[in-house]
Amino acid sequence: MPISEEGEKLAKSLILSDIPRSVAYTLVYIRDKGEITSVEIERETGLRQPEVSIAMQWLRRRGWVNKRNMKKEGKGRPIHGYKLSKGFNEILEEIIMDLSSEIQEIQDKIKKLQEFKH
């Protein structure tokens, strides 16, 4: 199932919020899927394997995704299952909090600079 029009809008909003493009599309795809594999993400989002791998590392560092090794027949790259480790709304709240912190930091910098105006 390709990403919906609403999913596209969400991904673009995440990108504007300083979430890397591959992470944004991966996050949007995984939000309603339950457990997925990197192969599914590649197929459905058009991202390439290295992009998906980097996106998953980014998401795992943030604690937003869990990884599970899956049984695989034969040779080739290993298969991993991924799923959100918390609700999507919680993840959005973290992003909003990060953006709010950035705004506060910028406002603090502006105040410090204004102290030097005559």
C-alpha angles and dihedrals in degrees: 000000000000120000113281126235089258089050090052090053091049092049091051090050090051090050090052086052091061096262109140114254096244091047092049094052093043092050093049091049096048096045096084101024105076106211118007138169128235088246090060091050091050092049097045102038101036091235117141124240096260091050092051092047092051091045092052092049089051092049093046092050089055090050092240098118135042122210126214128187111234129204113261131190119225130348133322135079117335120260119234129188119219132193137165113272092206139019118290091238089057089053091050089050090054090051091049091049091050091051091047090052090051090051091051092049091051091048090051091051091050091051091051091050092047089058087070095055115107 
